[in-house]
Amino acid sequence: MRSILDGILWDFQRIPGLVQSDEWSKVAVQFCVNSHTRPKPLRDGERAVYAFFQGTTWLRIGQTNYSARFTSQHYGTKRANSTFAQDIWKNKDEFGFTGTEKNIGEWIFSNVGRANIVLPAHWPDAVAILLEVYLHYRLSPRFEGRRQLS
């Protein structure tokens, strides 16, 4: 999964006119397989693209500059209109989740991998937005924020 993501990021950075090529070394990629911990809050002005996955399936991809969305929103079913926890809860049989709605966040931390791509604060917001769309296109995540759940 990491090599797939690295290859896609390599392709993305070759899109002309996004940012100077020497700027790509300032991108921080954090990659945790099978389980993960809560990411550190974003610093002022930072944006991040994040992706949840399990095994070889990409599950959800998003981007934000809000720390709460980045660090905690997706680990509860009632924290926003659309969260990764809601995706799992509505499809709990598919994922083998047998716990309660209250402890779904802990299950996600223990059973799902997460990739975080933190972009430098001075980059235009449009780069993160385009990267999210590009990852959706290349990875076809099982859940997309506004997609009807099965």
DSSP file (Angstrom, degrees, kcal/mol; ACC not computed):
  #  RESIDUE AA STRUCTURE BP1 BP2  ACC     N-H-->O    O-->H-N    N-H-->O    O-->H-N    TCO  KAPPA ALPHA  PHI   PSI    X-CA   Y-CA   Z-CA
    1    1 A M     >        0   0    0      0, 0.0     4,-2.5     0, 0.0     5,-0.2   0.000 360.0 360.0 360.0 -40.6    0.0    0.0    0.0
    2    2 A R  H  >  +     0   0    0      1,-0.2     4,-2.9     2,-0.2     5,-0.2   0.922 360.0  49.7 -63.7 -41.9    2.8    2.4    0.8
    3    3 A S  H  > S+     0   0    0      2,-0.2     4,-2.2     1,-0.2    -1,-0.2   0.865 109.8  52.0 -67.1 -33.7    4.5    1.8   -2.5
    4    4 A I  H  > S+     0   0    0      2,-0.2     4,-2.1     1,-0.2    -1,-0.2   0.948 112.5  45.1 -63.4 -48.2    1.2    2.4   -4.3
    5    5 A L  H  X S+     0   0    0     -4,-2.5     4,-2.6     1,-0.2     5,-0.2   0.915 111.6  52.2 -63.0 -43.4    0.8    5.7   -2.5
    6    6 A D  H  X S+     0   0    0     -4,-2.9     4,-2.2     1,-0.2    -1,-0.2   0.905 109.4  50.4 -59.7 -41.4    4.4    6.7   -3.1
    7    7 A G  H  X S+     0   0    0     -4,-2.2     4,-2.2     2,-0.2    -1,-0.2   0.897 110.9  48.2 -63.8 -40.5    4.0    6.0   -6.8
    8    8 A I  H  X S+     0   0    0     -4,-2.1     4,-2.7     2,-0.2    -2,-0.2   0.902 110.9  50.5 -67.1 -40.9    0.9    8.1   -7.0
    9    9 A L  H  X S+     0   0    0     -4,-2.6     4,-2.3     2,-0.2    -2,-0.2   0.878 108.6  53.2 -64.7 -36.1    2.5   11.0   -5.1
   10   10 A W  H  X S+     0   0    0     -4,-2.2     4,-0.6    -5,-0.2    -2,-0.2   0.932 111.3  45.6 -61.8 -45.7    5.4   10.8   -7.6
   11   11 A D  H >< S+     0   0    0     -4,-2.2     3,-1.0     1,-0.2    -2,-0.2   0.916 111.7  52.9 -62.5 -43.0    3.0   11.1  -10.5
   12   12 A F  H >< S+     0   0    0     -4,-2.7     3,-1.9     1,-0.3    -2,-0.2   0.901 103.4  55.3 -62.1 -42.9    1.1   13.9   -8.8
   13   13 A Q  H 3< S+     0   0    0     -4,-2.3    -1,-0.3     1,-0.3     6,-0.2   0.651  98.2  64.8 -69.3 -11.8    4.2   16.0   -8.2
   14   14 A R  T << S+     0   0    0     -3,-1.0    -1,-0.3    -4,-0.6    -2,-0.2   0.484  71.3 114.7 -87.4  -2.7    5.1   15.9  -11.9
   15   15 A I  S X  S-     0   0    0     -3,-1.9     3,-1.2    -4,-0.2     4,-0.3  -0.552  77.3-112.3 -66.9 123.5    1.9   17.8  -12.8
   16   16 A P  T 3  S+     0   0    0      0, 0.0    -1,-0.1     0, 0.0    -2,-0.1  -0.264  89.9  14.9 -62.6 141.2    3.2   21.1  -14.2
   17   17 A G  T 3  S+     0   0    0      2,-0.2     3,-0.1    -3,-0.0    -3,-0.1   0.443  88.2 109.8  83.7   2.1    2.7   24.3  -12.3
   18   18 A L  S <  S-     0   0    0     -3,-1.2     2,-0.3     1,-0.3   109,-0.1   0.995  91.1 -34.6 -71.7 -67.9    1.6   23.0   -8.9
   19   19 A V  S    S-     0   0    0     -4,-0.3    -1,-0.3    -6,-0.2    -2,-0.2  -0.946  77.5 -74.8-147.0 164.3    4.7   23.9   -6.9
   20   20 A Q    >   -     0   0    0     -2,-0.3     3,-1.8     1,-0.1     4,-0.5  -0.359  44.4-120.8 -62.4 142.9    8.4   24.1   -7.5
   21   21 A S  G >  S+     0   0    0      1,-0.3     3,-1.1     2,-0.2     4,-0.2   0.822 111.5  57.7 -59.1 -33.7   10.0   20.7   -7.6
   22   22 A D  G >  S+     0   0    0      1,-0.2     3,-0.7     2,-0.1    -1,-0.3   0.662  94.8  68.7 -72.2 -13.4   12.4   21.4   -4.7
   23   23 A E  G X  S+     0   0    0     -3,-1.8     3,-2.0     1,-0.2    -1,-0.2   0.713  79.0  77.8 -75.3 -21.3    9.3   22.1   -2.5
   24   24 A W  G X  S+     0   0    0     -3,-1.1     3,-1.5    -4,-0.5    -1,-0.2   0.745  79.7  69.4 -64.6 -21.9    8.2   18.5   -2.5
   25   25 A S  G <  S+     0   0    0     -3,-0.7    -1,-0.3     1,-0.3    -2,-0.1   0.664  90.4  64.1 -68.9 -13.0   10.9   17.6    0.0
   26   26 A K  G <  S+     0   0    0     -3,-2.0     2,-0.4    -4,-0.1    -1,-0.3   0.469  78.0 104.6 -88.3  -2.6    8.8   19.6    2.6
   27   27 A V    <   -     0   0    0     -3,-1.5     2,-0.6    -4,-0.2    92,-0.2  -0.662  62.4-148.7 -80.9 130.9    5.9   17.2    2.3
   28   28 A A  E     -A  118   0A   0     90,-2.3    90,-3.0    -2,-0.4     2,-0.6  -0.900  11.4-168.1-102.9 120.6    5.5   14.9    5.4
   29   29 A V  E     -A  117   0A   0     -2,-0.6     2,-0.5    88,-0.2    88,-0.2  -0.943   2.4-172.4-110.6 121.6    4.1   11.5    4.7
   30   30 A Q  E     -A  116   0A   0     86,-2.8    86,-2.8    -2,-0.6     2,-0.4  -0.951   5.8-175.6-112.2 131.1    3.1    9.4    7.7
   31   31 A F  E     +A  115   0A   0     -2,-0.5     2,-0.5    84,-0.2    84,-0.2  -0.971   7.9 178.1-135.7 119.1    2.0    5.8    6.9
   32   32 A C  E     -A  114   0A   0     82,-2.5    82,-1.9    -2,-0.4     2,-0.3  -0.983  15.7-151.0-124.3 123.3    0.7    3.3    9.5
   33   33 A V  S    S-     0   0    0     -2,-0.5     2,-1.6    80,-0.2    79,-0.1  -0.745  70.6  -9.3 -96.6 139.8   -0.4   -0.2    8.4
   34   34 A N  S    S+     0   0    0     -2,-0.3     2,-0.3    19,-0.2    79,-0.1  -0.043 133.0  20.0  71.1 -33.4   -3.1   -2.2   10.2
   35   35 A S        -     0   0    0     -2,-1.6     2,-0.3    76,-0.2    79,-0.3  -0.969  66.9-177.0-154.2 164.7   -3.4    0.1   13.2
   36   36 A H        -     0   0    0     73,-2.6     2,-0.3    -2,-0.3    76,-0.1  -0.975  20.1-122.7-157.7 167.8   -2.6    3.7   13.9
   37   37 A T        -     0   0    0     -2,-0.3    -5,-0.0    77,-0.1    -2,-0.0  -0.707  50.3 -74.5-110.8 167.3   -2.6    6.4   16.6
   38   38 A R        -     0   0    0     -2,-0.3    33,-0.1     1,-0.1    -1,-0.1  -0.404  56.4-118.4 -61.0 129.7   -4.3    9.7   16.6
   39   39 A P        -     0   0    0      0, 0.0    -1,-0.1     0, 0.0     3,-0.1  -0.307  30.7 -97.8 -68.7 156.1   -2.3   12.1   14.4
   40   40 A K        -     0   0    0      1,-0.1     3,-0.1    30,-0.0    30,-0.0  -0.433  51.1 -92.0 -68.4 147.3   -0.7   15.2   15.8
   41   41 A P        -     0   0    0      0, 0.0     2,-0.1     0, 0.0    -1,-0.1  -0.223  44.6-103.3 -58.9 149.5   -2.8   18.4   15.3
   42   42 A L        -     0   0    0     -3,-0.1    25,-0.1     4,-0.1     2,-0.1  -0.468  34.8-123.6 -70.1 145.2   -2.1   20.4   12.3
   43   43 A R    >   -     0   0    0      1,-0.2     3,-2.2    -2,-0.1    -1,-0.1  -0.442  49.6 -63.5 -82.8 165.3   -0.1   23.6   12.8
   44   44 A D  T 3  S+     0   0    0      1,-0.3    -1,-0.2    -2,-0.1    77,-0.1  -0.222 123.5   6.0 -50.9 127.9   -1.4   27.0   11.7
   45   45 A G  T 3  S+     0   0    0      1,-0.3    -1,-0.3    20,-0.2     2,-0.1   0.240  96.5 131.1  84.8 -14.2   -1.9   27.1    8.0
   46   46 A E    <   -     0   0    0     -3,-2.2     2,-0.3    19,-0.1    -1,-0.3  -0.384  37.8-162.9 -72.6 151.5   -1.1   23.5    7.4
   47   47 A R  E     -B  119   0A   0     72,-0.9    72,-2.8    -3,-0.1     2,-0.4  -0.938   5.8-165.7-125.9 152.5   -3.3   21.3    5.2
   48   48 A A  E     -BC 118  64A   0     16,-2.6    16,-2.3    -2,-0.3     2,-0.4  -0.995  16.8-150.8-140.8 148.4   -3.4   17.6    5.1
   49   49 A V  E     -BC 117  63A   0     68,-2.2    68,-3.1    -2,-0.4     2,-0.3  -0.964  26.1-172.1-110.4 134.5   -4.8   14.8    2.9
   50   50 A Y  E     -BC 116  62A   0     12,-2.7    12,-2.4    -2,-0.4     2,-0.4  -0.931  10.2-167.0-130.8 152.3   -5.5   11.6    4.8
   51   51 A A  E     -BC 115  61A   0     64,-2.4    64,-2.6    -2,-0.3     2,-0.4  -0.994   8.5-153.1-142.4 132.5   -6.6    8.2    3.7
   52   52 A F  E     +BC 114  60A   0      8,-2.8     7,-3.1    -2,-0.4     8,-1.3  -0.830  25.0 168.4 -99.8 142.7   -7.9    5.2    5.7
   53   53 A F  E     -BC 113  58A   0     60,-2.1    60,-2.8    -2,-0.4     2,-0.4  -0.983  24.2-158.3-150.2 159.8   -7.3    1.7    4.4
   54   54 A Q  E >   - C   0  57A   0      3,-2.5     3,-2.4    -2,-0.3     2,-0.3  -0.972  69.6 -36.2-142.5 126.3   -7.6   -1.9    5.4
   55   55 A G  T 3  S-     0   0    0     -2,-0.4   -21,-0.1     1,-0.3    58,-0.0  -0.467 126.5 -26.0  61.0-122.4   -5.6   -4.7    3.7
   56   56 A T  T 3  S+     0   0    0     -2,-0.3     2,-0.5    -3,-0.1    -1,-0.3   0.188 118.0  99.3-106.6  15.2   -5.4   -3.7    0.0
   57   57 A T  E <   -C   54   0A   0     -3,-2.4    -3,-2.5    84,-0.0     2,-0.4  -0.903  63.6-144.9-109.4 123.8   -8.6   -1.7    0.1
   58   58 A W  E     -C   53   0A   0     -2,-0.5    84,-2.6    81,-0.4    -5,-0.3  -0.715  20.6-178.4 -80.0 133.7   -8.6    2.1    0.3
   59   59 A L  E     -     0   0A   0     -7,-3.1    84,-3.5    -2,-0.4     2,-0.3   0.859  54.6  -1.6-106.4 -47.7  -11.7    3.1    2.4
   60   60 A R  E     -C   52   0A   0     -8,-1.3    -8,-2.8    82,-0.2     2,-0.4  -0.991  52.5-168.5-152.2 140.4  -11.9    6.9    2.7
   61   61 A I  E     +C   51   0A   0     82,-0.5    84,-0.4    -2,-0.3     2,-0.3  -0.993  19.3 153.2-130.8 136.6   -9.9    9.8    1.5
   62   62 A G  E     -C   50   0A   0    -12,-2.4   -12,-2.7    -2,-0.4     2,-0.3  -0.922  25.5-144.8-149.8 175.6  -10.3   13.4    2.6
   63   63 A Q  E     +C   49   0A   0     -2,-0.3     2,-0.3   -14,-0.3   -14,-0.2  -0.991  23.4 156.4-146.4 151.4   -8.4   16.7    3.1
   64   64 A T  E     -C   48   0A   0    -16,-2.3   -16,-2.6    -2,-0.3    -2,-0.0  -0.990  41.2-150.3-163.5 162.9   -8.7   19.5    5.6
   65   65 A N  S    S+     0   0    0     -2,-0.3     2,-0.6   -18,-0.2   -20,-0.2   0.200  75.5  99.9-119.8   8.4   -7.0   22.4    7.3
   66   66 A Y     >  -     0   0    0      1,-0.1     4,-2.0   -18,-0.1     5,-0.2  -0.859  64.2-150.9 -97.5 122.0   -9.0   21.9   10.5
   67   67 A S  H  > S+     0   0    0     -2,-0.6     4,-3.1     1,-0.2     5,-0.3   0.883  94.7  54.9 -59.0 -41.6   -7.2   20.0   13.2
   68   68 A A  H  >>S+     0   0    0      1,-0.2     4,-2.4     2,-0.2     5,-2.4   0.903 109.5  47.0 -62.3 -40.4  -10.4   18.6   14.8
   69   69 A R  H  4>S+     0   0    0      3,-0.2     5,-0.6     1,-0.2    -1,-0.2   0.903 116.5  45.7 -64.6 -39.8  -11.4   17.1   11.4
   70   70 A F  H  <5S+     0   0    0     -4,-2.0    -2,-0.2     1,-0.1    -1,-0.2   0.879 123.7  30.4 -70.5 -39.8   -7.9   15.7   11.0
   71   71 A T  H  <5S-     0   0    0     -4,-3.1    -3,-0.2    -5,-0.2    -2,-0.2   0.767 135.8  -2.6 -97.2 -28.0   -7.4   14.3   14.5
   72   72 A S  T ><5S+     0   0    0     -4,-2.4     3,-2.0    -5,-0.3    -3,-0.2   0.663  96.5  89.1-140.6 -24.6  -10.8   13.2   15.8
   73   73 A Q  G > <S+     0   0    0     -5,-2.4     3,-1.1     1,-0.3     6,-0.3   0.857  90.8  53.1 -54.5 -41.4  -13.9   13.8   13.7
   74   74 A H  G 3 <S+     0   0    0     -5,-0.6    11,-0.9     1,-0.2    -1,-0.3   0.453  96.0  69.6 -78.5   1.2  -13.7   10.5   11.8
   75   75 A Y  G <  S+     0   0    0     -3,-2.0    30,-0.4     9,-0.1     2,-0.3   0.321  95.6  55.6-101.4   7.0  -13.5    8.4   14.9
   76   76 A G  S X  S-     0   0    0     -3,-1.1     3,-0.6    -4,-0.2    10,-0.4  -0.985  70.3-139.1-138.3 149.8  -17.1    9.0   16.1
   77   77 A T  T 3  S+     0   0    0     24,-0.3     3,-0.2    -2,-0.3     6,-0.1   0.670 102.3  42.3 -81.8 -16.1  -20.4    8.5   14.4
   78   78 A K  T 3  S+     0   0    0      1,-0.1    -1,-0.2     4,-0.1     3,-0.1   0.180  84.8  94.2-116.1  17.4  -22.0   11.7   15.7
   79   79 A R  S <  S-     0   0    0     -3,-0.6     2,-0.3    -6,-0.3    -1,-0.1   0.599  98.8  -9.2 -88.6 -12.2  -19.1   14.2   15.3
   80   80 A A  S    S-     0   0    0     -3,-0.2     3,-0.2    -4,-0.2    -1,-0.1  -0.958  79.5 -88.4-168.6 174.4  -20.2   15.5   11.8
   81   81 A N  S    S+     0   0    0     -2,-0.3     2,-0.4     1,-0.2    -1,-0.1   0.822 116.1  24.9 -65.7 -31.3  -22.7   14.8    9.0
   82   82 A S  S    S+     0   0    0     -3,-0.0     2,-0.3     4,-0.0    -1,-0.2  -0.942  75.1 158.4-141.3 114.4  -20.3   12.3    7.3
   83   83 A T     >  -     0   0    0     -2,-0.4     4,-1.5    -3,-0.2     3,-0.2  -0.921  49.8-119.2-133.2 159.3  -17.5   10.4    9.1
   84   84 A F  H  > S+     0   0    0     -2,-0.3     4,-2.2     1,-0.2     5,-0.2   0.865 115.0  60.3 -62.9 -36.2  -15.5    7.3    8.5
   85   85 A A  H  > S+     0   0    0    -11,-0.9     4,-2.8    -9,-0.3    -1,-0.2   0.878 102.4  52.1 -60.4 -37.4  -16.9    5.9   11.8
   86   86 A Q  H  > S+     0   0    0    -10,-0.4     4,-2.7     2,-0.2    -1,-0.2   0.901 106.6  53.9 -64.1 -40.2  -20.4    6.2   10.2
   87   87 A D  H  X S+     0   0    0     -4,-1.5     4,-0.8     2,-0.2    -2,-0.2   0.937 113.2  42.1 -58.3 -47.2  -19.2    4.3    7.2
   88   88 A I  H >< S+     0   0    0     -4,-2.2     3,-0.8     1,-0.2     7,-0.2   0.931 113.6  52.3 -65.9 -46.0  -17.9    1.4    9.4
   89   89 A W  H >< S+     0   0    0     -4,-2.8     3,-1.2     1,-0.3    -2,-0.2   0.906 110.1  47.8 -58.4 -44.1  -21.0    1.5   11.6
   90   90 A K  H 3< S+     0   0    0     -4,-2.7    -1,-0.3     1,-0.3    -2,-0.2   0.660 123.5  34.5 -72.5 -15.1  -23.4    1.2    8.7
   91   91 A N  T XX S+     0   0    0     -3,-0.8     4,-1.3    -4,-0.8     3,-0.5  -0.114  76.7 135.3-126.8  34.1  -21.3   -1.6    7.2
   92   92 A K  H <>> +     0   0    0     -3,-1.2     5,-2.3     1,-0.3     4,-0.8   0.811  69.0  55.9 -61.2 -33.9  -20.2   -3.3   10.5
   93   93 A D  H >45S+     0   0    0      1,-0.2     3,-0.7     2,-0.2    -1,-0.3   0.914 105.1  53.1 -64.4 -40.8  -21.0   -6.8    9.3
   94   94 A E  H <45S+     0   0    0     -3,-0.5    -1,-0.2     1,-0.2    -2,-0.2   0.854 116.5  39.3 -59.4 -36.0  -18.7   -6.4    6.3
   95   95 A F  H 3<5S-     0   0    0     -4,-1.3    -1,-0.2    -7,-0.2    -2,-0.2   0.443 109.7-118.8 -97.3  -1.4  -15.9   -5.3    8.6
   96   96 A G  T <<5 +     0   0    0     -4,-0.8     2,-0.6    -3,-0.7    -3,-0.2   0.772  55.0 160.2  71.0  25.2  -16.5   -7.7   11.4
   97   97 A F      < +     0   0    0     -5,-2.3    -1,-0.2    -9,-0.2    -2,-0.1  -0.719  10.9 165.3 -84.0 122.2  -17.2   -5.0   13.9
   98   98 A T        +     0   0    0     -2,-0.6    -1,-0.1    -3,-0.1    -5,-0.0   0.331  43.0  96.7-117.7   4.3  -19.1   -6.4   16.8
   99   99 A G  S    S-     0   0    0      1,-0.2     2,-0.2     4,-0.1     5,-0.1   0.040  78.9 -81.3 -82.2-166.3  -18.7   -3.6   19.4
  100  100 A T    >   -     0   0    0      1,-0.1     3,-0.8     0, 0.0     4,-0.2  -0.552  35.7-109.5 -95.9 163.1  -20.9   -0.7   20.3
  101  101 A E  G >  S+     0   0    0      1,-0.2     3,-1.0    -2,-0.2   -24,-0.3   0.832 117.0  61.5 -58.9 -32.4  -21.3    2.6   18.5
  102  102 A K  G 3  S+     0   0    0      1,-0.2     3,-0.3     2,-0.1    -1,-0.2   0.823 108.1  40.2 -66.1 -32.7  -19.6    4.3   21.4
  103  103 A N  G <> S+     0   0    0     -3,-0.8     4,-1.5     1,-0.2    -1,-0.2   0.188  79.7 106.7-105.1  18.5  -16.3    2.3   21.0
  104  104 A I  H <> S+     0   0    0     -3,-1.0     4,-2.3    -4,-0.2    -1,-0.2   0.846  74.4  60.7 -65.2 -32.8  -16.1    2.3   17.2
  105  105 A G  H  > S+     0   0    0    -30,-0.4     4,-2.4    -3,-0.3    -1,-0.2   0.916 103.7  48.9 -60.0 -44.3  -13.2    4.9   17.3
  106  106 A E  H  > S+     0   0    0      1,-0.2     4,-1.8     2,-0.2    -1,-0.2   0.879 109.4  53.2 -63.9 -37.0  -11.0    2.5   19.2
  107  107 A W  H  X S+     0   0    0     -4,-1.5     4,-1.8     2,-0.2    -1,-0.2   0.918 107.9  50.8 -62.8 -42.5  -11.8   -0.3   16.8
  108  108 A I  H  X S+     0   0    0     -4,-2.3     4,-1.7     1,-0.2     3,-0.3   0.938 109.0  50.8 -60.8 -47.5  -10.7    2.0   13.9
  109  109 A F  H  < S+     0   0    0     -4,-2.4   -73,-2.6     1,-0.2    -1,-0.2   0.883 117.6  40.4 -56.0 -38.7   -7.4    2.8   15.6
  110  110 A S  H  < S+     0   0    0     -4,-1.8    -1,-0.2   -75,-0.2    -2,-0.2   0.690 126.0  29.8 -85.7 -20.0   -6.7   -0.9   16.1
  111  111 A N  H  < S+     0   0    0     -4,-1.8     2,-0.4    -3,-0.3   -76,-0.2   0.423 105.6  66.5-124.8   0.3   -7.9   -2.3   12.8
  112  112 A V     <  -     0   0    0     -4,-1.7   -58,-0.2    -5,-0.2     2,-0.2  -0.974  65.7-135.3-130.8 138.9   -7.4    0.3   10.1
  113  113 A G  E     - B   0  53A   0    -60,-2.8   -60,-2.1    -2,-0.4     2,-0.4  -0.483  20.3-159.0 -84.4 162.0   -4.3    1.8    8.5
  114  114 A R  E     -AB  32  52A   0    -82,-1.9   -82,-2.5   -79,-0.3     2,-0.4  -0.996  10.4-161.4-146.1 137.9   -4.0    5.5    7.9
  115  115 A A  E     -AB  31  51A   0    -64,-2.6   -64,-2.4    -2,-0.4     2,-0.4  -0.972   9.8-167.2-116.7 134.4   -1.8    7.6    5.6
  116  116 A N  E     -AB  30  50A   0    -86,-2.8   -86,-2.8    -2,-0.4     2,-0.6  -0.984   7.1-168.3-122.4 131.0   -1.4   11.3    6.3
  117  117 A I  E     -AB  29  49A   0    -68,-3.1   -68,-2.2    -2,-0.4     2,-0.6  -0.922  11.6-164.9-119.6 102.9    0.1   13.7    3.7
  118  118 A V  E     -AB  28  48A   0    -90,-3.0   -90,-2.3    -2,-0.6   -70,-0.2  -0.793   6.8-155.3 -96.2 122.7    0.9   17.0    5.5
  119  119 A L  E     - B   0  47A   0    -72,-2.8   -72,-0.9    -2,-0.6   -92,-0.1  -0.681  28.5 -90.9 -98.7 148.4    1.5   19.9    3.1
  120  120 A P    >   -     0   0    0      0, 0.0     3,-1.7     0, 0.0    -1,-0.1  -0.233  34.2-122.3 -57.4 144.0    3.6   23.0    3.9
  121  121 A A  T 3  S+     0   0    0      1,-0.3     4,-0.1   -77,-0.1    -2,-0.0   0.777 107.3  58.0 -60.9 -29.3    1.5   25.9    5.2
  122  122 A H  T 3  S+     0   0    0      2,-0.1    -1,-0.3     3,-0.0     3,-0.1   0.524  82.4 104.0 -84.3  -3.0    2.5   28.3    2.5
  123  123 A W  S <  S-     0   0    0     -3,-1.7  -104,-0.1     1,-0.1     5,-0.0  -0.473  84.7 -96.5 -75.0 149.2    1.2   26.1   -0.4
  124  124 A P    >>  -     0   0    0      0, 0.0     3,-1.6     0, 0.0     4,-0.7  -0.358  26.6-123.6 -63.0 144.1   -2.1   27.1   -2.0
  125  125 A D  H >> S+     0   0    0      1,-0.3     4,-1.9     2,-0.2     3,-0.6   0.825 107.3  71.5 -55.7 -32.5   -5.2   25.3   -0.7
  126  126 A A  H 3> S+     0   0    0      1,-0.2     4,-2.6     2,-0.2    -1,-0.3   0.768  87.6  62.6 -59.8 -26.6   -5.9   24.2   -4.2
  127  127 A V  H <> S+     0   0    0     -3,-1.6     4,-2.5     2,-0.2    -1,-0.2   0.935 106.3  43.7 -65.6 -44.6   -2.9   21.7   -4.1
  128  128 A A  H <X S+     0   0    0     -4,-0.7     4,-2.4    -3,-0.6    -2,-0.2   0.898 114.0  50.8 -66.6 -39.9   -4.5   19.7   -1.3
  129  129 A I  H  X S+     0   0    0     -4,-1.9     4,-2.0     2,-0.2    -2,-0.2   0.935 113.0  45.3 -63.2 -45.6   -7.9   19.8   -2.9
  130  130 A L  H  X S+     0   0    0     -4,-2.6     4,-2.7     1,-0.2    -2,-0.2   0.893 111.1  53.5 -65.3 -40.1   -6.5   18.6   -6.2
  131  131 A L  H  X S+     0   0    0     -4,-2.5     4,-2.6     2,-0.2     5,-0.2   0.915 107.6  51.0 -61.9 -42.9   -4.4   15.9   -4.4
  132  132 A E  H  X S+     0   0    0     -4,-2.4     4,-2.3     2,-0.2    -1,-0.2   0.945 112.6  45.6 -58.7 -47.7   -7.6   14.6   -2.7
  133  133 A V  H  X S+     0   0    0     -4,-2.0     4,-2.4     1,-0.2    -2,-0.2   0.906 112.0  52.0 -62.5 -41.7   -9.4   14.4   -6.0
  134  134 A Y  H  X S+     0   0    0     -4,-2.7     4,-2.5     1,-0.2    -1,-0.2   0.902 109.8  48.8 -62.4 -41.9   -6.4   12.7   -7.7
  135  135 A L  H  X S+     0   0    0     -4,-2.6     4,-2.8     2,-0.2     5,-0.4   0.884 109.6  52.4 -66.1 -38.5   -6.2   10.1   -4.9
  136  136 A H  H  X S+     0   0    0     -4,-2.3     4,-1.9    -5,-0.2    -2,-0.2   0.938 112.1  46.9 -59.3 -45.6   -9.9    9.4   -5.3
  137  137 A Y  H  < S+     0   0    0     -4,-2.4    -2,-0.2     1,-0.2    -1,-0.2   0.918 120.0  37.0 -62.5 -45.9   -9.4    8.9   -9.0
  138  138 A R  H  < S+     0   0    0     -4,-2.5    -2,-0.2    -5,-0.2    -1,-0.2   0.814 126.9  33.3 -80.2 -31.3   -6.4    6.7   -8.7
  139  139 A L  H  < S-     0   0    0     -4,-2.8   -81,-0.4    -5,-0.2    -3,-0.2   0.632  82.9-148.4-105.2 -15.7   -7.4    4.7   -5.6
  140  140 A S     <  -     0   0    0     -4,-1.9   -82,-0.2    -5,-0.4    -4,-0.1   0.937  22.5-144.5  46.5  64.2  -11.2    4.4   -5.8
  141  141 A P        -     0   0    0      0, 0.0   -82,-0.3     0, 0.0    -1,-0.1  -0.240  12.2-124.7 -61.3 146.6  -11.9    4.4   -2.1
  142  142 A R  S    S+     0   0    0    -84,-2.6     2,-0.5     1,-0.1   -83,-0.2   0.862  98.1  38.8 -57.7 -40.1  -14.8    2.2   -0.9
  143  143 A F        -     0   0    0    -84,-3.5   -82,-0.5   -85,-0.1     2,-0.4  -0.950  66.2-173.8-118.2 132.6  -16.4    5.2    0.8
  144  144 A E    >   -     0   0    0     -2,-0.5     3,-2.1   -84,-0.1   -82,-0.1  -0.966  39.6-108.5-120.6 143.1  -16.5    8.7   -0.5
  145  145 A G  T 3  S+     0   0    0     -2,-0.4    -1,-0.1   -84,-0.4   -62,-0.0   0.761 115.2  25.1 -41.3 -44.9  -17.9   11.5    1.7
  146  146 A R  T 3  S+     0   0    0      2,-0.1    -1,-0.3   -64,-0.0     2,-0.2   0.329  94.7 118.1-107.2   6.7  -21.1   12.0   -0.3
  147  147 A R  S <  S-     0   0    0     -3,-2.1     2,-0.2     1,-0.1    -3,-0.1  -0.494  72.9-107.1 -76.4 142.3  -21.5    8.5   -1.8
  148  148 A Q        -     0   0    0     -2,-0.2     2,-0.2     1,-0.1    -1,-0.1  -0.485  36.4-127.8 -64.7 133.1  -24.5    6.4   -1.0
  149  149 A L              0   0    0     -2,-0.2    -1,-0.1     1,-0.1    -6,-0.1  -0.583 360.0 360.0 -83.5 147.4  -23.5    3.6    1.3
  150  150 A S              0   0    0     -2,-0.2    -1,-0.1   -59,-0.0    -2,-0.0   0.458 360.0 360.0 -87.5 360.0  -24.4    0.0    0.4
